[in-house]
Amino acid sequence: MRLALRLREWRRRRSHATISRDQLLPSWLGLGDLGFDVLVWLLFLVPPSALLGFVAWRWLG
């Protein structure tokens, strides 16, 4: 019984601790609603050095 209550409490806390896309994606990247999805696809298609170059360009530009 106590284990079931602990599990229920843990699940409740975990559901409230979700991370939104706004927290994951910095606003200075200047990407819209689809920006997060595009960024995920870019991680698979583009080498990391090119991504770092893009981020530096957006940040400095």
Helices and strands as residue ranges (DSSP letters): H 2-16, H 21-24, G 27-29, H 35-45, H 48-60
